[in-house]
Amino acid sequence: MTLTNIRIVLINTSHPGNIGATARAMKTMGLAELYLVNPALFPHVRADEMASGALDVLGKAVVTDHLDDAISDCGLVMGASARSRTIPWPHLTPRQCAEKAILESSQTKIAILFGREQSGLTNEELHRCHFHVEIPSNPAYRSLNVAAAVQVIAYELYVGSLTPSTSVWDYDYAAAQDVEGFYIHLERILVALSFLKPEAPRQLMTRLRRLFNRARLDVMEVNILRGILNAIEKKM
Amino acid sequence: MTLTNIRIVLINTSHPGNIGATARAMKTMGLAELYLVNPALFPHVRADEMASGALDVLGKAVVTDHLDDAISDCGLVMGASARSRTIPWPHLTPRQCAEKAILESSQTKIAILFGREQSGLTNEELHRCHFHVEIPSNPAYRSLNVAAAVQVIAYELYVGSLTPSTSVWDYDYAAAQDVEGFYIHLERILVALSFLKPEAPRQLMTRLRRLFNRARLDVMEVNILRGILNAIEKKM
């Protein structure tokens, strides 16, 4: 399971119900490791109620006094943030956050931090993160409940874990200048073949550019295509 | 705004807190139209508390006695369902549900139904739906809180509404037999050019197939490519 190395960290949560709802959100999406930094009330009957069938996640939750103790063993730390900060920080969408977490989870432990109900994460806490994650939201009302925010991120993690990882490609993408060199060569050959009439080019090269750009040529493919053009030139 | 025609319908909700949390989840994602079919307790102070800054959504919520009154003006009805049913029904992921809703929202009103906390939607209610929507979840614990489920679907709707709709293409996809005809023609020309050696073909045609299949050729592009091959043939 790719999600076992991914930890949810709630910081200074005021309402125990939100801790329980977070545990439930986590368990529905296959996450099990919950850390609570300095919660106002925990354990608490309201947390148990809201956890519903995820009491096991609550029962294993680790309570710490300081953020350091919740992330010290993690090689990747990401923090949920709704606010744009004065110093720009590397920023991910929930989907990008999930891709990154799943990609790295075989190599390192990962923490995703969620802040206080009223004020989120402090600047100091955000500066402890490698990346900030922003859930897209209505500009007129961005205030997701903390457990709802965990649900969205956990959902993306779970969906991401179901998708087979992008297959490894055998060659690098071709550099733009090499692709451009191919287009110039192609155009010259099409003119020599009298297929492209320079006085009436219509949309021919535009259509061919759109086709090959859509495919995103790799290095080997550009070599093959240039090789074909050379072979045509030699025959003529 | 593409989301104004999309309505959330909660059926027989037991806990007023879940109604409030649903209103909040909706507003964070730009949804405003909430219908409540036969809620156990509404209005209720617990709903107001959980709605936080989304009291306006709660205030405009429409309460009905029957599902019919909540969906009668809707041309597309989708229902959240965790269970597989005896009669298979057309099924969508949350992302597919969002794509469909956004695509159709300019033409019709759309309802997305969420059932009871304990038992979800009844079979009869599910049979009123054009599609069922299933949120992927941990097989060992699929029980999302109803407001959390609304949050996930609303998140996909909002993210989908931010994405520019797929640009209209100018030509249809080429039929498989026409693309195959192009490959056969291409191979013949490459042999005639002595670029492809039938006794040592290596991976050449495989690589070219992978390239053009990746791009998904349209009808016009196949015509252009066949035209180029004809022009080469004529020159030789």
Chai-1 contact restraints between the chains, C-beta under 6 A:
chainA,res_idxA,chainB,res_idxB,connection_type,confidence,min_distance_angstrom,max_distance_angstrom,comment,restraint_id
A,A25,B,A148,contact,1.0,0.0,6.0,A-B,restraint_1
A,K27,B,Y141,contact,1.0,0.0,6.0,A-B,restraint_2
A,T28,B,S137,contact,1.0,0.0,6.0,A-B,restraint_3
A,T28,B,N138,contact,1.0,0.0,6.0,A-B,restraint_4
A,T28,B,Y141,contact,1.0,0.0,6.0,A-B,restraint_5
A,T28,B,L144,contact,1.0,0.0,6.0,A-B,restraint_6
A,G30,B,N138,contact,1.0,0.0,6.0,A-B,restraint_7
A,G53,B,Y141,contact,1.0,0.0,6.0,A-B,restraint_8
A,G53,B,S143,contact,1.0,0.0,6.0,A-B,restraint_9
A,P136,B,Y158,contact,1.0,0.0,6.0,A-B,restraint_10
A,P136,B,V159,contact,1.0,0.0,6.0,A-B,restraint_11
A,S137,B,T28,contact,1.0,0.0,6.0,A-B,restraint_12
A,N138,B,T28,contact,1.0,0.0,6.0,A-B,restraint_13
A,N138,B,G30,contact,1.0,0.0,6.0,A-B,restraint_14
A,Y141,B,K27,contact,1.0,0.0,6.0,A-B,restraint_15
A,Y141,B,T28,contact,1.0,0.0,6.0,A-B,restraint_16
A,Y141,B,G53,contact,1.0,0.0,6.0,A-B,restraint_17
A,S143,B,G53,contact,1.0,0.0,6.0,A-B,restraint_18
A,L144,B,T28,contact,1.0,0.0,6.0,A-B,restraint_19
A,A148,B,A25,contact,1.0,0.0,6.0,A-B,restraint_20
A,A148,B,Q151,contact,1.0,0.0,6.0,A-B,restraint_21
A,Q151,B,A148,contact,1.0,0.0,6.0,A-B,restraint_22
A,Q151,B,Q151,contact,1.0,0.0,6.0,A-B,restraint_23
A,V152,B,Y155,contact,1.0,0.0,6.0,A-B,restraint_24
A,Y155,B,V152,contact,1.0,0.0,6.0,A-B,restraint_25
A,Y158,B,P136,contact,1.0,0.0,6.0,A-B,restraint_26
A,V159,B,P136,contact,1.0,0.0,6.0,A-B,restraint_27
A,L193,B,A231,contact,1.0,0.0,6.0,A-B,restraint_28
A,L193,B,K235,contact,1.0,0.0,6.0,A-B,restraint_29
A,F195,B,I228,contact,1.0,0.0,6.0,A-B,restraint_30
A,F195,B,A231,contact,1.0,0.0,6.0,A-B,restraint_31
A,L211,B,A215,contact,1.0,0.0,6.0,A-B,restraint_32
A,L211,B,E221,contact,1.0,0.0,6.0,A-B,restraint_33
A,R214,B,A215,contact,1.0,0.0,6.0,A-B,restraint_34
A,A215,B,L211,contact,1.0,0.0,6.0,A-B,restraint_35
A,A215,B,R214,contact,1.0,0.0,6.0,A-B,restraint_36
A,A215,B,A215,contact,1.0,0.0,6.0,A-B,restraint_37
A,E221,B,L211,contact,1.0,0.0,6.0,A-B,restraint_38
A,I228,B,F195,contact,1.0,0.0,6.0,A-B,restraint_39
A,A231,B,L193,contact,1.0,0.0,6.0,A-B,restraint_40
A,A231,B,F195,contact,1.0,0.0,6.0,A-B,restraint_41
A,I232,B,I232,contact,1.0,0.0,6.0,A-B,restraint_42
A,K235,B,L193,contact,1.0,0.0,6.0,A-B,restraint_43
A,K235,B,M236,contact,1.0,0.0,6.0,A-B,restraint_44
A,M236,B,K235,contact,1.0,0.0,6.0,A-B,restraint_45
